[in-house]
Amino acid sequence: MAGINVKAARRWYWQRITAMAMALFVVIHIIVMVYAIRGGLSGAEVLARTRGNLIWAAFYGAFVVLVSVHASIGIRNVLVEWARLRDGAAAALSNLLSLALLIMGLRAVWAVTLGGAA
């Protein structure tokens, strides 16, 4: 039983750590978007600036990883507490969701920064 509590505590900490990091990423994203819109940049001009930019690829790639980890933990908790799934089934489903979010998010980052059409 102690092992389960330690794992639950680690998940709790990881969810809080990812939430704090995501808050910083969201603030940076909003500042950049407000700056871009106030400067009168169109969507096409914003994309032209992000193409081939490894800094934005790394920034948004890290953001996607944070979101997928954070969401996986939250969904797992919802599945256990509300849907009454067993821990193993909730973990499997939440990990699948996390993987789907990770793949879709990284495809979007690739499309916007490095690769063109995804």
C-alpha positions in Angstrom: 0.0 0.0 0.0 2.9 2.4 0.7 4.2 2.0 -2.8 0.8 3.1 -4.2 0.8 6.2 -2.0 4.4 7.1 -3.1 3.4 6.7 -6.8 0.3 8.8 -6.2 2.3 11.5 -4.5 4.8 11.5 -7.4 2.0 11.9 -9.9 0.6 14.8 -7.8 4.0 16.5 -7.7 4.5 16.0 -11.5 1.1 17.4 -12.2 1.8 20.5 -10.1 5.3 21.0 -11.6 3.9 20.7 -15.2 1.1 23.1 -14.3 3.7 25.7 -13.1 5.8 25.3 -16.2 2.8 25.4 -18.5 1.7 28.7 -16.8 5.0 30.3 -17.8 4.7 28.9 -21.3 1.1 30.3 -21.6 2.2 33.7 -20.5 5.1 33.8 -23.0 2.7 32.6 -25.8 0.1 35.3 -25.0 2.8 38.0 -24.9 4.1 36.9 -28.3 0.6 36.7 -29.8 -0.4 40.1 -28.5 2.8 41.6 -29.8 2.3 39.9 -33.2 -1.3 41.1 -33.5 -0.6 44.6 -32.4 2.2 44.8 -35.0 -0.5 43.9 -37.6 1.0 40.5 -38.6 -1.4 38.2 -40.4 -1.5 34.5 -39.9 0.6 33.9 -43.0 3.2 36.4 -41.8 3.4 34.7 -38.4 3.8 31.3 -40.1 6.5 32.8 -42.3 8.4 33.9 -39.2 8.0 30.5 -37.4 9.2 28.4 -40.4 12.6 27.0 -39.8 12.8 28.5 -36.4 14.4 25.9 -34.0 13.8 28.1 -31.0 10.0 28.1 -31.5 10.1 24.4 -32.4 11.8 23.7 -29.1 9.5 26.0 -27.1 6.3 24.6 -28.5 7.6 21.0 -28.5 8.4 21.3 -24.8 5.0 22.9 -24.2 3.3 19.9 -25.9 5.3 17.4 -23.8 4.2 19.3 -20.6 0.6 19.3 -21.7 0.6 15.6 -22.5 2.2 14.6 -19.1 -0.2 17.0 -17.2 -3.3 15.8 -19.0 -2.4 12.1 -18.6 -2.2 12.5 -14.8 -5.4 14.4 -14.7 -7.4 12.0 -16.9 -6.1 9.1 -14.9 -7.4 10.7 -11.7 -10.8 11.4 -13.3 -11.0 7.8 -14.6 -10.2 6.4 -11.1 -12.3 8.8 -9.1 -15.4 9.4 -11.3 -15.5 6.5 -13.7 -14.5 4.1 -11.0 -12.0 2.3 -13.3 -9.3 0.2 -11.7 -5.9 1.9 -11.5 -4.3 -0.3 -14.2 -7.1 0.4 -16.7 -7.2 4.1 -15.9 -3.4 4.2 -16.4 -3.6 2.4 -19.7 -6.3 4.7 -21.0 -4.7 7.9 -19.8 -1.4 6.8 -21.3 -3.1 6.2 -24.7 -4.6 9.7 -24.5 -1.3 11.2 -23.5 0.4 9.5 -26.5 -2.3 10.7 -28.9 -1.9 14.3 -27.5 1.8 14.0 -27.9 1.7 12.8 -31.5 -0.9 15.4 -32.6 0.8 18.2 -30.8 4.3 17.4 -32.1 2.8 17.0 -35.6 1.3 20.5 -35.3 4.7 21.9 -34.0 6.4 20.3 -36.9 3.9 21.7 -39.4 4.2 25.3 -38.0 7.9 25.4 -37.5 9.9 22.8 -39.5 8.0 20.8 -41.9 5.3 22.6 -43.7 2.1 20.6 -44.2 1.7 17.8 -41.7 
